[in-house]
């Protein structure tokens, strides 16, 4: 039987409608599947990638509840010096007082420092047979794990003594492992009195003692930024000679600006090596003219400016703000570490470490391991490779420049033996006080028996120079046994 045209047309419309309905169902199903996949993905990210942040977060109510049932574990330095402990099952005590205020932190009125970082381990209950019996029948609390940090009290005490009465921040780390050996900031506070002094500490805007200047303090870098300018020039030249020279008369002028060398010193004919060693502003302004804004930015961002650091504690991000619309003066100022550029001691210690480590970057970390009360290791953090930032040849060239600073340059007053020391001094002008003093650098054991160290020191407009703090660091390094 033949169907008439109306029947065929009606069936076709029905089939088309069914197809459209199926398409709508497929689209809706696809949307729900995608949403479900995103939800699962976010759940995995939240519970795996953010595990440490969640565990350490001061508002984690589960851990806050556990704190009522568990005696918080003890925190030690790398040589098992007690940095924080719990007395009488209740009172948190910090035997070193202000010395570790920011690095170890506190666990009352919130948590900061290692107290926050290692919170889950410090409250991890010891579920042994005896502890379960005591909890059930004697109403005794469980004991949390003890935590051993990478910090070394010898370095921490030395930099604190050197910075006495001054404001600033210091970071000392091992380039090959990322272990932080010292993290000190001043002004500090006594965590034993955190409750009594909280209102004062919270509202003191002049001294800001709660700010960890070692990781959160943003400062103009001054001449330590010449490491970045030198890198930009080295990478621009490639295999060509680093043959740019300039006759320094003590100042350099451009349209509507004049920039002087420190104390208006005339350095004469200088090349990259001697200008770096003597920290010649005039040379680096002229060197900056040989570079594009893009080349300077690329070098800065290669070293971590304008980017996040892989670090598990609060920190500030270093900033490189120069752009193609800025004036010649702004570019000249940036080339010598002034302008709008801002850095932290943590970041500059990482840069010094990467240069010392043949261009290889390691993640800096503070928590070494946790252990039971019987001494068995429970959680061990291992060094984490972040990547190769510079090739070996480039890092060697930067190392050589930094070695000249301590050989015959601005840090030749440093005294040391049995080691090789390189660095870069800096004097940074700022709007709020007298010039800040900087030093970033590294030390290598000539015998190769000890791990290298890298460091960055900033002293805010004080009466001492950062080099004097570095001298204390080198004295400790010389005494540390392999």
Protein Blocks (a to p, Z undefined) as FASTA:
>chain_A
ZZdfklmmmmmmmmmmmmmmmmmmmmmmmmmmmmmmmmmmmmmmmmmmmmmmmmmpmklm
klmmmmmmpccdddddfkopafbdceehlaccdfklmmlmmmnopaeeiaehjllmmmmm
mmmccddfklmmmmmmnopacdddddddfbdfklmmmmmmmmgoiacddddddfknopaf
bdcddddddfklmmmmmmmmmmmmklommbcfklmmccdekjmlmmmmmmmmmmmnmmac
cfbccddehiacdehiacddehhiaebjadfklmmmnopaklmmmmmmmpcfklmmmmmm
mnopaiacddfbdcdddddfbdfkbcfklmmmmmnopajbdcdfklmmmmmmmmmnnopa
cdddfbfbdcdfkopafbdcddddfbjfbdfklmmmmmmmmmmmmmmmmklmpccehiac
dddddddddfkbccddddddddddfklpaccdddddddehiabdfklmmmmmmmmmmmpc
ZZ
